[in-house]
Structures are given as C-alpha cells and as structure tokens.
Amino acid sequence: MSSTAPYRSLGAAKRSRRSRQDLRLALIFLTPAAIGFLVFLVWPTLRGIWLSFTSYNLLTPAEFVGFSNYTRMFGDPVFWQSMRVTVEYVVINIGLQTAVALVIALLMHRLTQSTILRGIVLMPYLVSNVVTAIVFLWVLDVQFGVANQILEWIGVDKIGFLSDETWAIPTIALINVWRHVGYTALLIFAGLQMLCPTMFLKRPS
C-alpha cells in the first residue's frame, strides 16, 4: 500500500467536511430569501389560482364555481381590450428596447475604456420611478408640457401623449424603453463578450 494513501484519505475527509460546511453556510444565507419567495410569491400565486375557481368576498367563505369566472372573463370585451393594449405595449417595449440595446452593445466595444460613457448609458436605469414619472409628466403634459409647447411653436396641434388613447400606450412604452435600454445594452454587451471575446479585445486603429 502506498505511503501517500493516508494523506490522500485525510485530504478527502477535509474536502468533504469543508463541502458540508459550505453547504450549511449557503443554506443559512438562502433561507431568508427562500422564505420570502414562498410567502410573498408562491403562496399568493397558488391562492390566487384557487380563488379564481371560486365565488369569494371578504364576508363569506369561498364557494367553488368551476370555470364560471373564466367563461365570464372570455366573454367580457374589457378583457380583450386589455389584452390588445398589453400586446401593443409588449411589442413596442420589448421589440424596440432589444433592437436599440443590441445596437448600443455592438457600438460599446469602441468605448469600453470609458467608464463615464458606460455610466451615461446606464444613468436612466438608476433614476427612480417617481422621478421618471414626474419629469415625463412635466415634459408631455397636454396643457403645459415642454413637448407640446415646442409643437405649438412649429405649428403642430397639441398631442395628448398621456391622455389620448392612440398615443398613451406607445408613449408609456417609449418611456420604459428610455429607462431600461442602457441596462439591457450592458447585459447584451456582457453576453457578447463571453461569446466573442476576441471581437471586443481588438481596437480599431
């Protein structure tokens, strides 16, 4: 038997003990997040699914009604209107955001040494939702918004960007594109670096 066998066994035992310690430590850190995930996401989702098959209010117990709620929902024109609006928003938001972010990511390899420019690209994502809403409300308001004042100066009628049913969804989608396109571009840029590292190591002369 080799003289190194006891040392190998000892090393394997230490690695096994270290692995168990790492596993316990990982579970300790994951437990709070897992509890929050179960309590605030999984349980409300399952309960919501169950309640969708019942007739329920806060004053009476839930009464199982099968698919009656879904039958009424699919026959409601408001549901189909909301679906149309949702699809329109998703197509504009995700489609345009992905296309613009991809273009920015492909151009960013020329700017990888400039953290300032990266920060500028990411800056809209760092702005809070409240600040974004207030700024664009000020810019796009139909009566006092800067955008409509400019349109009036060039002889174009005012547009209800946030109140007209034709403009509201595209406007909100474009605001969301502006806010998230920098973050999406950085994610795509990081992915492209992993897939094509040599492309980003070369610098144009």
LINLIN-V589567 format. One record per pair of residues at least 24 apart in sequence whose ideal C-beta (glycine too) atoms are under 8 Angstrom apart, sorted by the first residue. I is the first residue (numbers start at 1). J is the second residue. D is the distance in Angstrom with one decimal. If there is no record, write none. Layout:
I;J;D + I;J;D
//
This chain:
85;169;5.8 + 88;169;5.2 + 88;170;7.7 + 88;173;7.8 + 89;169;5.3 + 89;172;6.9 + 89;173;5.1 + 92;169;7.4 + 92;170;5.8 + 92;173;3.9 + 92;174;7.2 + 92;177;7.7 + 93;173;4.3 + 93;176;5.2 + 93;177;6.0 + 96;173;7.5 + 96;174;7.5 + 96;177;5.3 + 97;176;7.5 + 97;177;4.6 + 97;180;6.1 + 97;181;5.3 + 97;184;5.8 + 98;184;6.9 + 100;177;6.8 + 100;181;5.2 + 100;185;7.7 + 101;181;5.1 + 101;182;7.9 + 101;184;3.8 + 101;185;4.0 + 101;187;7.8 + 101;188;5.5 + 102;185;7.7 + 102;188;5.7 + 104;181;7.0 + 104;182;7.5 + 104;185;3.9 + 104;189;7.8 + 105;185;4.8 + 105;186;7.6 + 105;188;4.0 + 105;189;4.0 + 105;192;6.0 + 106;192;7.5 + 108;185;6.9 + 108;189;5.1 + 109;189;7.7 + 109;199;6.8 + 109;200;4.5 + 110;203;7.7 + 110;204;6.5 + 112;200;6.7 + 118;186;7.3 + 121;182;4.2 + 121;185;6.1 + 121;186;7.0 + 122;182;4.5 + 122;183;6.3 + 122;186;6.3 + 123;182;6.9 + 124;178;5.7 + 124;179;4.9 + 124;180;7.7 + 124;181;7.5 + 124;182;5.7 + 125;179;6.2 + 125;180;6.0 + 125;182;5.3 + 125;183;4.2 + 127;179;6.9 + 132;175;7.0 + 132;179;5.8 + 136;175;5.4 + 137;162;7.1 + 140;171;6.6
//
